[in-house]
Amino acid sequence: GLENSLCVMRNLSYQLYAELPPSVRLHLEGPSRASASRTTEMIGCFTLQSKKNTELHYRNLPTLPHPKGSEWLWHPKVVGLYKLVLQNSEGSSAALEAAVGALQNITSGEARWSAVLSSVVTEQERMLPMLLDLLDSSSEMLLRPLTGLLRNLTRHAADKGHTAKIMVNVLVYQLPSDGLQKTPSSEVVVNICGALNYLVTCSSLAARDIAYFNGLPKLMGIKTSHDNSSGSLKAARAASTVLCNMFQYNKLHRDYKLVSPAVLYINKLYQPKNTFCFNLIRIEHFQSISSDHLGP
């Protein structure tokens, strides 16, 4: 049935861009992105590019014919099909999870085409409100790929300030008050922190909104109050990264102090020149730590 077909699509799209035939990859990817300048004083800003550079990068994208066979895995038209599934999946959690997982897969990584399909999701199909509504679910099987998908979309967002206005409030609301809570899982927390970090490193508006929507005490709780399990430690480091990057915006320090008394401690801990801050953070803390790419 539909669920089985979607699970097959999800499984086949796992690590899709690494397994594409070279000729297809060259057609989709165009010039290498390796030469792009990525210098930044922020930590973890994987896609810090100017609007002009982004426009140049996506100019002259290949024109694709109507998809046939395996071409459906990466064709922009498949995003519209997944959207239809999300709109009409009431009572079918397996179909919903598989569609979201497939969207996560095709938007993952640094490949140019994953960024193109991310743009299709957010700008052409305008799916962000629908996806954010799904965060109300209590199903970990859905939340893991869903938050992974949202992390991918923030990574590839061309206007992170605009994206922050839409997403920060909802993402912060989903964070637990500390690292000892069992729900949401540490995998979901890492994904949410990853999404917030992609926004914060490229937009002071995101940092301001995290503070405004009471994100500072939550991030501090995740960082400081946790057990010694692998997942909790990864969540703590992910929260640390967001905090560290928030404090690179000196102009916002006063705002932070107004909304959270604990910020006096954080401010001393996360001075821009503090070697602890820079030695603690590693990009891999925001790599997906779940196996939710694969369907049932």
C-alpha positions in Angstrom: 0.0 0.0 0.0 0.9 3.6 0.3 2.9 3.1 3.5 5.1 0.5 2.0 5.7 2.6 -1.1 6.7 5.6 1.0 9.0 3.5 3.2 10.8 2.2 0.0 11.2 5.8 -1.2 12.6 6.8 2.2 15.0 3.9 2.3 16.2 4.5 -1.3 16.8 8.2 -0.7 19.1 7.5 2.3 22.5 9.0 1.5 21.1 9.7 -2.0 23.7 12.1 -3.2 26.6 9.9 -2.3 25.1 7.1 -4.4 24.0 8.9 -7.5 25.6 7.9 -10.8 28.5 10.3 -11.6 26.8 11.6 -14.7 23.6 12.4 -12.8 25.5 14.0 -9.9 27.4 16.3 -12.3 24.2 17.3 -14.0 22.6 18.2 -10.7 25.5 19.7 -8.9 27.3 21.8 -11.5 30.5 23.5 -10.3 32.0 22.4 -7.0 31.1 24.3 -3.9 34.5 23.5 -2.3 36.0 26.8 -3.6 33.4 28.9 -1.8 34.8 31.1 1.0 33.5 30.2 4.4 35.6 32.4 6.7 33.7 33.4 9.8 34.2 34.2 13.4 31.1 32.2 14.3 31.2 28.5 15.2 29.1 26.1 13.2 27.9 28.4 10.4 28.1 25.8 7.7 26.4 27.9 5.0 27.3 31.5 5.6 27.0 33.1 2.2 25.8 36.5 1.1 22.5 36.8 -0.7 24.4 37.7 -3.9 26.6 34.7 -3.7 23.6 32.5 -3.1 21.9 33.9 -6.2 25.0 33.3 -8.3 25.4 29.8 -7.0 21.9 28.7 -8.0 21.8 30.5 -11.3 21.5 28.3 -14.4 20.2 25.2 -12.6 19.6 22.3 -14.9 16.2 21.9 -16.5 14.8 18.4 -15.7 12.2 16.6 -17.8 9.3 14.9 -16.2 10.7 12.2 -13.9 10.8 8.6 -14.8 11.7 5.6 -12.6 14.5 6.4 -10.1 14.5 10.0 -11.1 11.5 10.5 -8.8 13.9 10.2 -5.9 15.6 13.5 -6.5 13.2 15.4 -8.8 11.6 18.6 -7.4 8.1 17.2 -8.3 8.5 14.5 -5.6 8.4 17.3 -2.9 4.8 18.1 -4.0 3.9 14.4 -3.7 5.3 14.3 -0.2 3.3 17.4 0.6 0.1 15.7 -0.5 0.9 12.8 1.8 1.3 15.1 4.8 -2.0 16.9 4.0 -3.9 13.6 3.7 -2.2 11.2 6.1 -4.7 11.4 9.0 -4.8 8.0 10.7 -1.6 6.8 9.0 1.4 7.5 11.2 3.6 5.2 9.1 2.9 7.2 5.9 3.5 10.5 7.7 6.8 9.3 9.2 8.0 7.9 5.9 7.2 11.0 4.0 8.9 13.3 6.5 11.9 10.9 6.6 12.2 11.0 2.8 12.1 14.8 2.9 14.9 14.7 5.5 17.0 12.5 3.3 16.7 14.5 0.1 17.5 17.8 1.9 20.5 16.4 3.9 24.2 17.4 3.4 26.1 20.0 1.5 25.2 19.0 -2.0 23.8 21.8 -4.1 20.7 19.7 -5.0 19.8 19.2 -1.3 19.8 23.0 -1.0 17.7 23.2 -4.2 15.1 20.8 -2.8 15.1 22.6 0.5 14.2 25.7 -1.4 11.4 23.8 -3.1 10.1 22.7 0.3 10.1 26.2 1.8 9.6 28.6 -1.1 7.7 26.7 -3.8 5.6 24.4 -1.8 5.5 26.6 1.3 5.6 23.7 3.7 7.1 25.3 6.8 3.9 26.1 8.6 2.7 22.5 8.0 5.9 21.0 9.3 6.0 23.2 12.4 2.5 22.2 13.3 3.7 18.6 13.3 6.0 19.3 16.2 3.0 19.0 18.4 3.2 15.2 18.0 4.3 13.1 20.9 5.7 10.4 18.5 9.5 10.1 18.7 9.3 8.1 15.4 8.0 11.3 13.8 9.9 13.9 15.8 13.3 12.6 15.0 13.1 12.9 11.2 10.9 16.0 11.5 13.5 17.9 13.5 16.2 16.6 11.3 14.3 18.0 8.3 13.9 21.4 10.0 17.6 21.4 10.7 18.3 20.8 7.1 15.9 23.6 6.0 17.6 26.1 8.3 21.0 25.1 7.0 20.0 25.8 3.5 17.8 28.9 4.1 18.9 31.8 2.0 17.4 34.4 4.3 18.1 33.1 7.8 16.7 36.3 9.5 13.3 35.7 7.8 13.4 32.0 8.7 14.2 32.8 12.3 11.1 34.9 12.6 9.0 31.9 11.6 10.8 29.1 13.4 12.6 30.3 16.6 9.6 30.6 18.8 8.3 27.1 17.9 11.7 25.4 18.2 12.4 27.0 21.6 9.0 25.9 22.9 9.9 22.3 22.1 13.1 22.3 24.1 13.1 20.7 27.5 13.9 22.8 30.6 17.0 20.7 31.3 18.9 17.6 30.1 17.3 15.3 32.7 13.9 15.2 31.0 13.3 12.1 28.9 11.1 13.8 26.4 11.8 14.9 23.8 14.7 12.5 23.3 18.3 13.8 23.1 18.3 13.1 19.4 15.4 15.6 18.9 17.1 18.1 21.2 20.3 17.9 19.2 18.4 18.5 16.0 16.6 21.5 17.4 19.8 23.0 18.7 21.3 22.4 15.3 18.5 24.3 13.6 18.8 27.1 16.1 22.5 27.2 15.6 22.3 27.5 11.8 20.1 30.5 12.4 22.1 32.1 15.2 25.4 32.0 13.4 24.0 34.0 10.5 21.4 36.2 12.1 21.4 38.3 15.2 17.6 38.3 15.0 17.6 34.6 15.8 19.8 35.1 18.9 17.5 37.9 20.0 14.4 35.8 19.6 15.8 32.8 21.4 16.4 35.1 24.4 12.9 36.7 24.0 11.1 33.4 23.9 12.9 32.1 27.1 15.4 30.0 25.3 18.4 31.0 27.5 17.4 29.2 30.7 16.4 26.1 28.7 19.8 26.0 26.8 21.6 26.5 30.1 19.6 23.7 31.7 20.3 21.3 28.9 24.0 22.2 29.1 24.5 22.0 32.9 21.8 19.5 34.1 22.1 16.1 32.5 23.2 12.5 33.1 26.3 10.9 31.6 24.7 9.1 28.8 26.0 9.6 25.3 22.9 11.3 24.0 22.7 13.7 26.9 26.3 14.7 26.5 25.7 15.4 22.8 22.7 17.5 23.6 24.7 19.4 26.3 27.4 20.2 23.7 24.8 21.2 21.1 23.2 23.6 23.6 26.7 24.9 24.4 27.3 25.7 20.8 24.1 27.7 20.5 25.0 29.7 23.7 28.5 30.3 22.5 27.4 31.7 19.2 24.6 33.8 20.8 27.3 35.6 22.8 29.3 36.6 19.8 26.7 39.4 19.4 27.9 41.9 21.9 25.1 44.3 21.2 22.6 41.7 22.6 24.3 41.1 25.9 22.1 43.7 27.7 19.0 42.1 26.2 20.1 38.7 27.5 20.6 40.0 31.0 17.1 41.5 31.0 15.4 38.2 30.2 17.5 35.8 32.2 19.3 36.3 35.6 21.5 33.3 34.8 22.9 35.2 31.9 25.4 37.0 34.2 27.1 33.6 34.6 26.8 32.7 31.0 28.3 36.0 29.9 31.5 35.3 31.9 31.7 31.8 30.6 31.2 32.7 26.9 33.4 35.7 26.3 34.5 35.8 22.6 38.1 35.2 23.5 37.4 32.4 26.0 39.3 29.4 24.8 36.9 27.1 26.7 34.1 28.2 24.3 36.1 27.5 21.2 37.7 24.2 22.3 34.4 22.8 23.5 32.6 23.1 20.2 33.0 20.8 17.3 31.0 20.7 14.1 30.2 17.0 14.5 28.0 17.6 17.5 25.3 18.7 15.0 25.6 15.7 12.7 22.6 13.5 13.0 22.9 11.0 15.8 19.9 9.0 14.8 19.2 6.3 12.3 15.8 7.7 11.5 16.6 8.1 7.8 15.6 4.5 7.2 12.0 3.6 7.1 10.3 0.6 8.8 
